Amino acid sequence: MTHLEQDLVERYLTLGLRLGRHVAGLIDAYYGPPELAEAVEQEDVRPGNELATDADELLAELPRASFDNARAGWLGDQIRGARVYAGVLAGERISYLDEIEGCYGVRPERVGEDAFAETHGRLDELLPPGGSLHERYDAWRTTNAVPVERIVETMTAILALLRERTRELVPLPVDEEFALELVAGEPWAAFNYYLGGHRSRIVVNTDLPYSGAEVVHLAAHEGYPGHHTEHATKEELLLDRRGHLEESLQLVPTPQALLSEGIAELGGELLIDGGLDAKFARILRAAGVPYDPAEAAAIRA
């Protein structure tokens, strides 16, 4: 990279790190130069209006750099997302829809009530009778829940199968690895803490029950071919091989985060077929879970 390009990328990373001082969890992962993070930690928290100005200056200078179109476009979109969020922190008045579009590059549309009614109708046909739809779904989920004491071994076995299938489609780093842990008291079901160096810490919140289908989904979402796969392969291909330092920051209010969630949510659909589902069924039944792949898929759909 030229000196200008290096400067722009480091200023983008610094902008993201400074935004992260305002809201816990705004930075999903950072494995870039430690000196940048250390410098930001030593500062007073920068006001949102100053960060908005920093973003505007970055956007103004970006065309002077000799990045290729794809890289320049990616950086520009990321900076624009950060700019919108900094403006919100500064008190700029903006509608919710405009904020979402400004941060993520897509404009959400309200889902009609008919769609929910149709889904409720399908569930009503699929679930065993007795009680309200909510009660029946909870009962089905509890009946099909993986025992807490079996979650780690069961999910580890499922992840091993997903990793094997993922390798057939994606050249995973040879040293990629993950650790799987149980936690409690969190606002989410599971989370991937990407640590850099092709490593992830995947945690599952035991406050909630998880059916066999949900454990399969969480494994695909957080591990293979989801967050761990995406972050590890991008680190190797973009950061390690090409020196794209901007990839070392995973910043939530940006298009990067939206794409990451899309990959994690839909990636499993590329991998999981009848043969793999049958293997999952054997693992789950060994844990005492009456897993019916067809039933689980129908209810989840």
VOPAGU-2260 file (C-alpha; in pm, 1 decimal, decimal comma):
REM VOPAGU-2260
SITE   aa  ch    i         X         Y         Z
SITE  MET   A    0       0,0       0,0       0,0
SITE  THR   A    1     105,4     359,2     -56,0
SITE  HIS   A    2     151,0     590,2     241,7
SITE  LEU   A    3    -185,4     754,0     165,5
SITE  GLU   A    4    -363,0     418,3     148,9
SITE  GLN   A    5    -203,7     302,3     473,7
SITE  ASP   A    6    -306,9     627,0     639,9
SITE  LEU   A    7    -667,2     599,9     519,1
SITE  VAL   A    8    -703,0     240,3     635,2
SITE  GLU   A    9    -554,4     313,7     977,7
SITE  ARG   A   10    -783,2     615,6    1015,9
SITE  TYR   A   11   -1081,5     397,5     924,9
SITE  LEU   A   12    -979,2     145,5    1190,8
SITE  THR   A   13    -933,0     424,6    1443,2
SITE  LEU   A   14   -1275,4     565,3    1356,1
SITE  GLY   A   15   -1434,8     227,0    1418,9
SITE  LEU   A   16   -1246,5     177,2    1745,3
SITE  ARG   A   17   -1353,5     521,0    1864,9
SITE  LEU   A   18   -1715,8     447,2    1779,5
SITE  GLY   A   19   -1684,3     129,8    1981,5
SITE  ARG   A   20   -1605,4     332,5    2294,3
SITE  HIS   A   21   -1962,9     466,1    2286,0
SITE  VAL   A   22   -2160,2     139,9    2276,8
SITE  ALA   A   23   -2054,8    -200,2    2412,1
SITE  GLY   A   24   -2070,8    -465,4    2141,5
SITE  LEU   A   25   -2047,2    -221,1    1851,4
SITE  ILE   A   26   -1717,6    -384,3    1756,5
SITE  ASP   A   27   -1780,0    -749,0    1681,7
SITE  ALA   A   28   -1409,3    -827,9    1648,7
SITE  TYR   A   29   -1076,2    -650,7    1616,7
SITE  TYR   A   30    -748,5    -824,8    1541,6
SITE  GLY   A   31    -558,5    -540,5    1377,8
SITE  PRO   A   32    -253,1    -348,1    1499,7
SITE  PRO   A   33    -269,1    -350,6    1881,3
SITE  GLU   A   34    -108,6      -7,9    1900,2
SITE  LEU   A   35    -414,8     148,7    1735,0
SITE  ALA   A   36    -649,1      -7,5    1990,6
SITE  GLU   A   37    -418,4      86,7    2277,2
SITE  ALA   A   38    -400,7     448,7    2160,1
SITE  VAL   A   39    -780,0     475,2    2139,2
SITE  GLU   A   40    -818,6     322,9    2486,3
SITE  GLN   A   41    -590,1     591,5    2627,9
SITE  GLU   A   42    -801,0     874,3    2480,2
SITE  ASP   A   43   -1104,5    1041,6    2624,0
SITE  VAL   A   44   -1419,2     921,6    2444,8
SITE  ARG   A   45   -1449,0    1128,6    2128,0
SITE  PRO   A   46   -1788,1    1301,6    2078,1
SITE  GLY   A   47   -2010,8    1177,3    1798,3
SITE  ASN   A   48   -1990,0    1504,5    1605,4
SITE  GLU   A   49   -1609,7    1477,8    1589,9
SITE  LEU   A   50   -1632,4    1120,9    1465,0
SITE  ALA   A   51   -1884,1    1228,8    1200,2
SITE  THR   A   52   -1634,0    1491,9    1084,0
SITE  ASP   A   53   -1357,6    1230,6    1076,3
SITE  ALA   A   54   -1576,9    1009,7     856,9
SITE  ASP   A   55   -1659,0    1298,3     622,2
SITE  GLU   A   56   -1288,6    1372,3     582,1
SITE  LEU   A   57   -1212,9    1008,4     506,3
SITE  LEU   A   58   -1484,0     998,1     240,9
SITE  ALA   A   59   -1349,1    1316,2      82,9
SITE  GLU   A   60    -993,7    1178,4      66,7
SITE  LEU   A   61   -1077,5     823,5     -42,4
SITE  PRO   A   62   -1093,1     904,3    -419,3
SITE  ARG   A   63    -728,5    1019,7    -405,9
SITE  ALA   A   64    -611,1     669,0    -317,7
SITE  SER   A   65    -528,8     408,8    -582,1
SITE  PHE   A   66    -738,6     126,7    -437,0
SITE  ASP   A   67    -907,1     -93,7    -695,4
SITE  ASN   A   68   -1278,2     -30,7    -744,9
SITE  ALA   A   69   -1393,9    -319,7    -526,7
SITE  ARG   A   70   -1175,5    -222,8    -233,1
SITE  ALA   A   71   -1252,8     147,8    -262,6
SITE  GLY   A   72   -1623,8      72,5    -283,8
SITE  TRP   A   73   -1610,8    -152,4      22,3
SITE  LEU   A   74   -1420,6     103,3     227,7
SITE  GLY   A   75   -1652,8     381,2     116,1
SITE  ASP   A   76   -1961,7     184,6     216,0
SITE  GLN   A   77   -1809,7     101,2     553,8
SITE  ILE   A   78   -1715,7     461,9     622,7
SITE  ARG   A   79   -2060,7     583,1     519,2
SITE  GLY   A   80   -2220,7     340,2     762,7
SITE  ALA   A   81   -1991,1     461,8    1039,3
SITE  ARG   A   82   -2069,8     822,6     943,8
SITE  VAL   A   83   -2443,5     769,9     980,0
SITE  TYR   A   84   -2400,3     604,3    1318,3
SITE  ALA   A   85   -2167,0     879,3    1439,5
SITE  GLY   A   86   -2428,3    1134,0    1334,9
SITE  VAL   A   87   -2692,9     952,8    1538,0
SITE  LEU   A   88   -2460,3     959,4    1838,9
SITE  ALA   A   89   -2417,2    1332,6    1781,0
SITE  GLY   A   90   -2793,4    1387,1    1793,0
SITE  GLU   A   91   -2861,4    1427,4    1422,4
SITE  ARG   A   92   -3232,5    1372,5    1356,5
SITE  ILE   A   93   -3290,5    1088,9    1112,8
SITE  SER   A   94   -3574,6     842,8    1067,0
SITE  TYR   A   95   -3526,8     480,7    1166,8
SITE  LEU   A   96   -3559,2     364,2     805,4
SITE  ASP   A   97   -3304,5     620,8     687,5
SITE  GLU   A   98   -3066,0     517,7     964,5
SITE  ILE   A   99   -3089,6     150,1     866,1
SITE  GLU   A  100   -3040,0     230,5     498,5
SITE  GLY   A  101   -2752,4     466,2     575,7
SITE  CYS   A  102   -2571,3     212,4     791,9
SITE  TYR   A  103   -2639,7    -109,0     601,2
SITE  GLY   A  104   -2714,1      -1,8     245,4
SITE  VAL   A  105   -3060,2    -160,4     232,1
SITE  ARG   A  106   -3400,0     -17,4     320,8
SITE  PRO   A  107   -3620,4    -246,6     531,2
SITE  GLU   A  108   -3981,6    -309,0     442,7
SITE  ARG   A  109   -4255,2    -398,1     687,3
SITE  VAL   A  110   -4372,2    -758,5     664,6
SITE  GLY   A  111   -4748,2    -780,3     620,0
SITE  GLU   A  112   -4962,5    -946,1     885,9
SITE  ASP   A  113   -5080,3   -1199,0     626,4
SITE  ALA   A  114   -4732,1   -1352,6     621,1
SITE  PHE   A  115   -4742,6   -1414,0     996,2
SITE  ALA   A  116   -5096,1   -1550,3     977,4
SITE  GLU   A  117   -4987,2   -1795,2     707,4
SITE  THR   A  118   -4693,1   -1910,1     919,4
SITE  HIS   A  119   -4916,9   -1956,1    1223,2
SITE  GLY   A  120   -5151,6   -2163,1    1009,7
SITE  ARG   A  121   -4871,9   -2396,6     899,2
SITE  LEU   A  122   -4750,8   -2435,1    1257,3
SITE  ASP   A  123   -5104,0   -2511,7    1370,7
SITE  GLU   A  124   -5110,8   -2804,4    1128,3
SITE  LEU   A  125   -4765,8   -2934,3    1222,4
SITE  LEU   A  126   -4761,1   -2910,7    1602,5
SITE  PRO   A  127   -4929,2   -3161,8    1835,0
SITE  PRO   A  128   -5267,2   -3038,5    1966,0
SITE  GLY   A  129   -5333,5   -2890,6    2309,9
SITE  GLY   A  130   -5329,1   -2527,7    2423,4
SITE  SER   A  131   -5242,5   -2208,0    2240,1
SITE  LEU   A  132   -5002,8   -2206,8    1947,3
SITE  HIS   A  133   -4736,1   -2050,7    2168,3
SITE  GLU   A  134   -4783,5   -2318,4    2435,2
SITE  ARG   A  135   -4775,3   -2596,6    2178,3
SITE  TYR   A  136   -4455,5   -2466,7    2020,2
SITE  ASP   A  137   -4289,1   -2434,4    2361,2
SITE  ALA   A  138   -4397,9   -2788,9    2446,5
SITE  TRP   A  139   -4256,9   -2921,8    2117,5
SITE  ARG   A  140   -3933,1   -2732,7    2174,5
SITE  THR   A  141   -3897,8   -2866,1    2528,9
SITE  THR   A  142   -3977,1   -3223,7    2424,5
SITE  ASN   A  143   -3713,9   -3203,9    2150,5
SITE  ALA   A  144   -3457,4   -3010,1    2355,3
SITE  VAL   A  145   -3095,6   -3119,4    2375,7
SITE  PRO   A  146   -3008,3   -3170,3    2745,4
SITE  VAL   A  147   -2780,1   -2892,1    2867,6
SITE  GLU   A  148   -2515,8   -3141,6    2976,4
SITE  ARG   A  149   -2507,0   -3285,6    2621,7
SITE  ILE   A  150   -2495,5   -2957,5    2425,2
SITE  VAL   A  151   -2115,8   -2930,9    2395,5
SITE  GLU   A  152   -2052,7   -3289,7    2283,1
SITE  THR   A  153   -2355,0   -3288,5    2051,2
SITE  MET   A  154   -2277,4   -2954,6    1890,2
SITE  THR   A  155   -1907,8   -3044,6    1858,5
SITE  ALA   A  156   -1998,6   -3359,6    1666,0
SITE  ILE   A  157   -2235,3   -3163,2    1441,1
SITE  LEU   A  158   -1969,2   -2897,4    1381,6
SITE  ALA   A  159   -1722,2   -3167,9    1277,4
SITE  LEU   A  160   -1962,1   -3287,1    1006,7
SITE  LEU   A  161   -2031,2   -2930,9     893,4
SITE  ARG   A  162   -1658,4   -2855,0     880,6
SITE  GLU   A  163   -1597,6   -3160,2     662,0
SITE  ARG   A  164   -1873,7   -3056,8     421,6
SITE  THR   A  165   -1760,8   -2692,0     421,7
SITE  ARG   A  166   -1408,4   -2796,3     320,0
SITE  GLU   A  167   -1556,7   -2943,5       3,1
SITE  LEU   A  168   -1672,7   -2593,3     -97,5
SITE  VAL   A  169   -1432,4   -2352,4      73,8
SITE  PRO   A  170   -1052,5   -2378,7     117,4
SITE  LEU   A  171   -1039,8   -2335,0     495,6
SITE  PRO   A  172    -712,2   -2221,6     655,9
SITE  VAL   A  173    -514,9   -2528,0     763,2
SITE  ASP   A  174    -479,4   -2397,5    1119,8
SITE  GLU   A  175    -836,5   -2276,9    1172,8
SITE  GLU   A  176    -991,5   -2386,3    1500,7
SITE  PHE   A  177   -1264,1   -2304,0    1748,3
SITE  ALA   A  178   -1343,2   -2352,5    2116,0
SITE  LEU   A  179   -1701,9   -2420,4    2223,7
SITE  GLU   A  180   -1827,7   -2307,6    2564,6
SITE  LEU   A  181   -2152,1   -2269,0    2758,6
SITE  VAL   A  182   -2250,5   -1938,0    2919,3
SITE  ALA   A  183   -2558,3   -1792,4    3089,1
SITE  GLY   A  184   -2721,4   -1455,2    3143,0
SITE  GLU   A  185   -2674,4   -1329,6    2786,6
SITE  PRO   A  186   -2934,8   -1161,7    2560,9
SITE  TRP   A  187   -2866,9   -1394,6    2267,6
SITE  ALA   A  188   -2878,2   -1768,5    2196,7
SITE  ALA   A  189   -2520,6   -1807,6    2074,8
SITE  PHE   A  190   -2229,9   -1588,4    1971,1
SITE  ASN   A  191   -1903,6   -1615,2    1780,5
SITE  TYR   A  192   -1614,6   -1422,8    1931,0
SITE  TYR   A  193   -1364,5   -1415,4    1646,8
SITE  LEU   A  194   -1016,1   -1391,5    1798,5
SITE  GLY   A  195    -801,4   -1353,4    1488,7
SITE  GLY   A  196    -537,0   -1601,5    1381,4
SITE  HIS   A  197    -814,6   -1813,2    1224,7
SITE  ARG   A  198    -957,0   -1889,2    1571,4
SITE  SER   A  199   -1304,7   -1846,8    1720,1
SITE  ARG   A  200   -1461,7   -1882,0    2061,5
SITE  ILE   A  201   -1819,9   -2001,3    2010,6
SITE  VAL   A  202   -2050,0   -1970,1    2311,5
SITE  VAL   A  203   -2403,6   -2099,0    2368,2
SITE  ASN   A  204   -2641,4   -1943,9    2621,7
SITE  THR   A  205   -2791,8   -2214,9    2842,7
SITE  ASP   A  206   -3077,8   -1991,7    2961,4
SITE  LEU   A  207   -3281,6   -2114,6    2664,1
SITE  PRO   A  208   -3384,5   -2464,2    2553,9
SITE  TYR   A  209   -3265,4   -2570,8    2208,4
SITE  SER   A  210   -3431,6   -2830,8    1992,9
SITE  GLY   A  211   -3213,6   -3053,8    1779,6
SITE  ALA   A  212   -3296,8   -2839,3    1476,6
SITE  GLU   A  213   -3188,1   -2526,4    1662,9
SITE  VAL   A  214   -2856,9   -2682,3    1767,0
SITE  VAL   A  215   -2789,2   -2771,7    1403,2
SITE  HIS   A  216   -2877,4   -2417,6    1298,5
SITE  LEU   A  217   -2658,1   -2259,2    1567,6
SITE  ALA   A  218   -2364,7   -2479,1    1465,5
SITE  ALA   A  219   -2402,5   -2376,7    1101,4
SITE  HIS   A  220   -2460,5   -2009,6    1187,7
SITE  GLU   A  221   -2172,8   -1961,6    1430,1
SITE  GLY   A  222   -1929,6   -2215,6    1287,0
SITE  TYR   A  223   -1944,6   -2380,6     945,5
SITE  PRO   A  224   -2018,7   -2231,0     699,5
SITE  GLY   A  225   -2116,8   -1926,4     909,2
SITE  HIS   A  226   -1925,2   -1668,5    1108,7
SITE  HIS   A  227   -1611,9   -1870,2    1189,5
SITE  THR   A  228   -1573,8   -1983,2     829,6
SITE  GLU   A  229   -1630,9   -1634,5     690,0
SITE  HIS   A  230   -1392,0   -1459,0     927,3
SITE  ALA   A  231   -1115,6   -1719,8     906,3
SITE  THR   A  232   -1117,8   -1740,9     526,8
SITE  LYS   A  233   -1137,6   -1363,3     483,6
SITE  GLU   A  234    -851,4   -1315,4     728,0
SITE  GLU   A  235    -636,0   -1557,5     531,8
SITE  LEU   A  236    -732,1   -1442,0     181,4
SITE  LEU   A  237    -768,3   -1066,6     236,0
SITE  LEU   A  238    -550,0    -979,2     534,2
SITE  ASP   A  239    -274,6   -1241,9     538,3
SITE  ARG   A  240    -224,4   -1268,4     162,1
SITE  ARG   A  241    -325,9    -925,3      32,1
SITE  GLY   A  242    -258,7    -700,5     328,9
SITE  HIS   A  243    -613,2    -560,5     347,3
SITE  LEU   A  244    -579,4    -434,6     703,2
SITE  GLU   A  245    -933,6    -297,6     707,4
SITE  GLU   A  246   -1057,8    -657,6     728,4
SITE  SER   A  247    -925,7    -678,0    1086,6
SITE  LEU   A  248   -1222,7    -477,8    1218,9
SITE  GLN   A  249   -1575,0    -620,9    1231,4
SITE  LEU   A  250   -1798,4    -316,9    1285,3
SITE  VAL   A  251   -2169,5    -366,0    1352,5
SITE  PRO   A  252   -2345,4     -57,8    1202,4
SITE  THR   A  253   -2207,9    -122,9     852,3
SITE  PRO   A  254   -2286,6    -331,4     541,4
SITE  GLN   A  255   -2014,0    -574,4     649,3
SITE  ALA   A  256   -2227,4    -687,8     944,1
SITE  LEU   A  257   -2540,9    -731,3     733,3
SITE  LEU   A  258   -2358,8    -949,1     481,5
SITE  SER   A  259   -2200,4   -1149,5     761,2
SITE  GLU   A  260   -2539,5   -1227,6     912,4
SITE  GLY   A  261   -2676,6   -1320,5     571,5
SITE  ILE   A  262   -2391,5   -1565,5     513,9
SITE  ALA   A  263   -2440,8   -1715,9     859,8
SITE  GLU   A  264   -2818,5   -1748,4     825,0
SITE  LEU   A  265   -2828,6   -1891,0     473,6
SITE  GLY   A  266   -2497,1   -2073,0     440,2
SITE  GLY   A  267   -2628,0   -2389,6     598,2
SITE  GLU   A  268   -2883,8   -2423,7     320,8
SITE  LEU   A  269   -2594,3   -2473,0      77,3
SITE  LEU   A  270   -2452,6   -2760,7     278,9
SITE  ILE   A  271   -2723,4   -2953,0     456,1
SITE  ASP   A  272   -2887,7   -3223,8     249,8
SITE  GLY   A  273   -3069,5   -3544,7     333,9
SITE  GLY   A  274   -2749,0   -3741,5     385,1
SITE  LEU   A  275   -2603,3   -3490,6     628,6
SITE  ASP   A  276   -2935,1   -3452,1     808,4
SITE  ALA   A  277   -2945,6   -3828,6     863,6
SITE  LYS   A  278   -2604,5   -3810,6    1030,7
SITE  PHE   A  279   -2726,5   -3524,4    1250,2
SITE  ALA   A  280   -3025,4   -3737,8    1346,7
SITE  ARG   A  281   -2799,4   -4019,3    1468,4
SITE  ILE   A  282   -2595,0   -3776,0    1679,3
SITE  LEU   A  283   -2902,5   -3615,9    1831,9
SITE  ARG   A  284   -3079,3   -3943,6    1901,1
SITE  ALA   A  285   -2767,5   -4062,2    2083,4
SITE  ALA   A  286   -2815,7   -3758,2    2308,1
SITE  GLY   A  287   -3174,7   -3860,8    2375,4
SITE  VAL   A  288   -3333,5   -3613,3    2133,8
SITE  PRO   A  289   -3619,9   -3750,6    1917,4
SITE  TYR   A  290   -3498,1   -3567,3    1607,3
SITE  ASP   A  291   -3706,7   -3597,7    1291,1
SITE  PRO   A  292   -3525,9   -3400,9    1015,9
SITE  ALA   A  293   -3838,3   -3359,7     800,6
SITE  GLU   A  294   -4052,9   -3243,3    1091,7
SITE  ALA   A  295   -3783,7   -3007,7    1219,6
SITE  ALA   A  296   -3731,6   -2856,0     873,9
SITE  ALA   A  297   -4106,2   -2804,8     825,5
SITE  ILE   A  298   -4151,4   -2636,1    1163,5
SITE  ARG   A  299   -3843,8   -2417,0    1118,0
SITE  ALA   A  300   -3956,2   -2312,6     768,5
